[in-house]
Amino acid sequence: MKNSLIAFLFMVFTLPMLAQGAPPQGGANQPYTMEYYYKVQWGHQQEFLELFLKNHYPLLKKGVESGRMVSVKIETPANHMTEDARWDYRVTIKFKNSTAATTSDPDEESVIKQLWPDQAAYKREEGRRFEVLLAHWDLPVTDITPKK
């Protein structure tokens, strides 16, 4: 009886923990949304943005053109936050599906060489973009807005 009671209590208290968290995104061939957050060293936000727009955004646009991505949106907050919660830029990418979102693009290297023939300059500038970056995190998001 004692073992049964312990097992029952364990089940009652652990099941709610397993149910927490965001629901999974749609099916295999449904769009998959990721948010990419960038926190930049103070005073370097404009430099980071210029390098991002020059050396990464064109690659993202090619992803949309190829159909791998559905859309790309770049945002910055209008108001300040506490330092621990601060982010400077959020890039939201809606991929055509979860596979496109979670696997590398086999054409990426050739597209990079096509877009930036001066690879030394490209690599130097990309290195600088990451030098001024304090933190970067990726967050898959699920739209749970009721349909009606």
Number of C-alpha atoms within 10 A of each C-alpha: 6 7 8 9 10 11 11 11 11 11 11 11 10 10 10 9 9 8 9 8 7 11 11 11 17 13 10 11 11 12 19 25 23 19 18 15 21 21 20 24 14 11 9 12 16 11 14 25 17 13 18 16 14 15 19 16 17 16 16 18 15 16 22 18 12 10 13 18 22 18 17 18 11 14 11 12 11 7 5 10 11 7 8 6 8 15 20 19 19 19 17 20 23 23 23 20 20 20 14 18 19 11 8 9 12 8 9 13 10 10 15 17 12 11 15 16 10 10 13 10 11 19 13 10 17 17 12 14 20 15 12 17 16 12 13 14 11 13 11 17 16 14 12 10 6 5 4 3
